[in-house]
Amino acid sequence: MSDEPKKGITRREMLKWTAAAGTGLVIGASGLAPVFNWMEQKGEARRTHENAESETVAFHGVHQAGIVTPQQTFVYLVAFDLSTDRRSEVIALLKNWTVLAEKFAKGRLEKNPGNQWLPPKDTGESLDLGPARLTVTFGFGPSFFINDGKDRYGLAAKKPKHLKDIPRMPREAIDASKSGGDVCVQVCADDKQVAFHAVRGLINEAVGKATVRWMQEGFLSVPDGKTPRNLFGFKDGTANRSLTSRSAQETHLWCGSDEPGWMRGGTYMAYRKIQMFLDVWDRSSIKDQEDTFGRKKESGAPYGKKHEHDPVDLQRMPADAHVRLARSTGQQMLRRGYSYTDGIDPKTGAINAGLLFISFQRNPDQQFIPMLRLLSDKDALNEYTKHIASAMFACPRGIKKGEYIAQALFEG
């Protein structure tokens, strides 16, 4: 395989057309709904009351929780657009969100008023479910600081060094309504209902000050001591093992003295929603699949090796293999992706599913964007995927007791 552009229609491109044309006839627009319901019920049924009462992840710390925290089973990403121009109202919202997030991380609910004629303060669906290792991670988008050329809250001078929208790439089909946002909240937990309860509470608290721009949910099973797999069946996040040490995290993950004070100890979150053409992938040979990644599907071993974490020999892989291209940049980042399913594509009858790519890095201009450019141009995976949403957020340092999120941004 070479780096030269391919001519004509490839076999995999032909499979795209045949899958798109045929799947709807075989399955129908709603034929997989019972399957998705069964899968979801089966996953939820594995949780018992005992493992719901899992450990609590500390809310306060040097860094925000939900970044290097061992990955939970479910995620909700919610992007908000602020609807107020008043700095004081933004601060009030962040203070209230901080109080709620700390309670939710401890598995606590809001106390309801004694007056039965008033609405309850807490929606109540997580009662008796415990904390389920819930984490809430906050980030701020470029439009939080400057929107339509306006310094919205007098904070433009404190805008992080590398915070900007991800540049457009070839072959992508970005939906602006599902991208960007002033503020992003990542809620992760081992119980989907616990995570949703937190999201619901944060949304209710934002009424009058912010509106939901987009919301996305994801899932991922993480076997003990093993790397999770994406919907293509390949291990996703093998390289994270090199970022477990504090020194590696300081080098590649946490922002330092070159950033505004409120970002030191924080990081950047890059987000891409990537649709996977599963119907095409499932009709490709195992050899084609492994050549696309440059790893063995079952073991995760790089080409020419036996084990997942064996050193990678780039020359043993096809020139456009995903792993070869990603490793050739020499950059490291912390991947924390989740799979998603959005039902059935009504136009084709194909499964609408894919990957919520989430990565954290100290310098996206150096670590993330060059890699994205290279993969967008040459990656063999491009025949099986399409990027449909995009965002970049600056995640502040951790929250000390008595502080609210990003307090140093407003008061530092």
N, C-alpha and C positions, 0 to 999 in steps of 0.2 A: 504494500500500500504506500502511496506517495502523498506529498503535500499539494500536488497539482489538482486544479479543479476537475471534478468528474464531469464527463460529457454524456449527453443523452439522459435517459431515465434509468435509474438503478433498480435492481430487483426489489430493494426495500421501499423505494418510492412507489413502485407498482403495487406492493402490498398495501401501502397506505390507501390507494384508490380502491382496491378490491375489498379491503376491510371496511372502509367507510360506506361503500355501496352495498355490501352484503350483510353487515351486522344487523342493520335495522330490520332486514327481511327475516333473519333467523331469530333474533331475540325480541324485537319490537320495542316500542318506545318505553314501555313500563315493565318489561319482562324480568328485569333484574331487581326490581324493588323488593320482592320477598327475600332475595339473596342478601341484599344490603341490610335489611331488617334483621335477618338471621345472624349475619356476621356481627352486627352491633350488639344484639342481645347476648350472643355467645361471649363477646369480649366483656360485657358488663357482668355477666353471670360469674365470671372467674373471681370477681371481687367479693369477698365475704365481709361481714361486719368486723371481724378481727383484723384483717389486713387493711381495712379502711382506717383504723386507728393507728396509722403509721406515724413515724417520727415527724416532728415539726422542724422545718428549715428556718434557721434564724433570720429574722427580718433585718435587724441592724448589723452593720459591719463595715469594714473598709471598702468593700465592693458590694454592689447590688447582688442580691440573690437571683437565681435563674440564669446565670451565665456559666460559671464553672460548677454549679450544682449538678450532681448526677442527674441525667435526663429523666424527666417524668414521662408518663404514658400519654398525656393529653396536653394540648396547647390551644389557647385562644389568643389571636393577635387582633387587637382593636386599635384602629387609628381614628383620632378625633380631630375635628377642625374647631378651633376656638371661635365662639360667636360673640365674645366681648372684647372691646378695645381697652377696658380698664385693667391696668396692671394689678390693682388691689383685688379684683375679682379672680384673676388668674392665681394669685397667691392663695386666696381663700380656698379655691378648688384644690390646689396642690396640697394644702394642709389637710383638708377633709379626706382626700384620696389617701394620704399617708396614714391617717388614723384608721381608715377602713382596711387598707392593705395589711397593716400590722395585725388587726383583729382577725382577718381572714387567714393569715399565715398561721395563727395560733388555733384556728378552728373555732373561733368565737363568733357569735352573731350579735347584731345590734339589738339593744334592749328596746322592746316595743312600749309605747305609751300605755298607761293604765286605763286611759279613756277608750272604751270599745267603739266609740263613734269616730275615732280617728284611724286613718290608714296605718297599717303596721310599718315600722321603720325597716324591718328586715323581711325579705321575701320568704325565708324559712325553708327553702328546699334542701339545704345542706344540714339541717338539724339531725344530730346523731351520727353524722358521717365522719366527723373528725377532720383534722387538717389535711390529710392525704398528701403531705409534702408539698403543699401549695407554695408557690413563689409568685411575686408580682414584680415585674421589671419595667421601669419607665424610660422612655427615650424622647428626644425632641428633634423634629424635622427642620430643614432649612427655612420653611415658611413660618416657623415659630418666631424666628428672629427678623427676617425681612420678607415681606409679602407685597408684591406689586410695587417694589421699590421703596416701601415704607418701613421704617424702624418701628415695629408695632408697639413694643413695650420698653423702649429705651435700652435694649439689650444687644443691639447689633455689634457693639464693640467687644462683647464677650462671646460672640459666635465662635464655635470650635473651628480649628484650623482646617480640617478636612471635611467639614459638613457641607454637602451639596448633593443635588439630585444625581443619581447614577446616569451617566451619559447613555444615549440611545445606542443600541447595538444592531448589527445586521441580523436579519431573519426574525427578530422579535415582533410581537404584536401586543404592545403594552396598552392596557386599558387604564386610562388616566383616573377613572372613577374608583378604581381598586388599587391605586398607587398613592404614594406620598402621604401627607397628613402633618398637622402641627405637632401632635403628641401621639406617641404609640405606647400602648400598654401590652406587655406580654404576660399572660397568666398561664402557668403550668401547674399540673397536679396529677396525681395517680388516680383520681376519680373525676370523671367528666362532669358530673353534677356539681361537685365541689368547685371546680374551675368555673363553670357557668354561673354559679351563685355569686362568685366574686366579680365576674364580668358584669353581671346584671346590677350588682350594687354600685359599681363604679359608674356605670352608665346612668343610673338613676340619680347619683350625686351630681352628675355633670349637667343636668337639665337647667337651661337658662344661661349656661356658660360655655358649653361645648356640645357639638353634635357628632354622631358617629359618621365617619367618612366611609369606612369599610370594616368588615369583621371577617375573620377567617379562622376556622377550627382545623386541627390536625391531630393525628394519632401516631403512635410508634410503640412497638413492643421491644423492650430492651432486655434480652436474656442476661442473666447474671454473669458478669465477667466477659461478655462477648459484645462484638460490635453489632448494632442493629442493622436491619436490611431495609432497603427501599422497595417500592412496588415493582421494580424490575427484578427483584430477588437477589440483588448484589449488596454486599456490606457497604454501609455508608458512614464514614467518619473514622476510618482506620488511622488516618494521620493524626487524629486528636491525641493519640497516645503520647506523642512527642511534646504535648503542651501541659502535661500533668505537674511538672515541677514549677516552683515559684519563680525561679530564674527565667524559665522559658516564657512564663506568662508575663513577666515584667518586660521582656524583650518584644513579644509579639502581640500581647493582648491589652495590657493596661496602659493608658495614656500617661505621659510624664510631664516634665517641666516645660516642654515646648508648647503646652496647651494652657488655656485659661485655668485659674485655680480650681474652679468648680468641676473641671473635667479630669483633673489629675487623680488617677485611680479609677476613672471611668473607661469607656470603650465605645467603639462604633458598631452599630448593628446594621448589617446589609441584609436586605430582604428581596427575594425573587420568588414569585409564584411560577412554577414550571409545569406546564401540562405535559403529561406523558401519553404517547400514543400506544397504549397497552395492547390494543387489538393488533397492531402491526408487530410490536415486539414479540407477542406470544406466537406469531407465525414465523419468527426468525429462528435459525438453527442455533444450537448452543455455541458452536464455533463463532458465528457472527456476533452473538451476544458477548462472548468473552473477548473477542477481538475489539469490540467497541469500547470495553472498559480497560482491557489490558490486564485483567485479573481472572483467576478461576472463579467460577460462580459459587461453587459449594464451599471451598476452603477459604476463598478470599486471597489466596496466594498470588503474588505478582508473577508474570510470565517467567519461566525458568527457575522458579523457586517452589518450595513445598508448603510453606506456612504463611499466614496472613501478614505477619509483621517482619518477615524476612526483608533484607534490603532490596530496594527496587532497582532492577537493571533496565534502564530506559531503552537500550538498544534491542532488547528481546521483544519489545512491544511494537505493534503497527505504528506507523508515523502519526496517525490521527487518533490513536487510542486516548481515551479520556484521562487516564492516570498519567500517561506519558506527558501529555501537554500540561496538565496541572502541576506535575512535579518539575517540569523543565523550567518553570519560572523561579524556582528556589524560594518561594514564599510560603509562609505558614499562617494559618488562621484557625480559629475554633469553630467548627461546624456544629450546629445544633438544629438540624432540619427535622421536619415531620412530614408524613404523608397526608394526603387529603383525598376525599372523594366528594364530588359534586353531582352525583346521580348519573343521568344519561344525557348525552348530547342530543337534543330534540331533532337536529338536522340530519345526523348520521345514525343515531341509535347506538353509537359507541359509548363505552364507559368514559366519563369525564372525571379524570383523576390525575394525580401527580405528586409533586414534591413542593413543600414550603421550604425553600432554601433559606436558612437563617445562619449567618456567620457573624462572629465577633472578631474585631481586629483593632490594633492600635492606630494603623495608618492605612485607610482604604485606598488612598491614591497610590500607594506602593504595593500593598498586599492583595487587594481585591480587584480593583478595576483593570490593571494589566492582565491578570489571569482571566477575567471575564472577556476582555477583548480577544485574547488568544483562543479561548474556547469557542466564542461566538463565530470566529472565522474558520477554525479548522477541526473542531471536535466531531468525531464520528457520531456522538450522541445527538447531534443536531437533526439527524434523520428521524429520530424518535421523540423529539421534544420540541416545545415551543414556550418561550418566556412570555407571560401574559400580564404580570404585575411587578412593580419595582418600587423600592423605597430605601432611604438611608436615614438613620436616626443616631443622635448622639446620646449615649446613656451616661448620666452623671455618676460620680463616685457613690459609694455606699452612704447609707443614712445612719447618723449617730442617734442615740437616744435623745429625745427632746427636739430633734430637728424635723423639718419636713423635706420632701424630695426637692433637690436642687436649690436648697435654701441659700447656698453660697452664690448661686447665680444672681439672685435678687438682692442679697444683702452683703455679699463679699466685696 
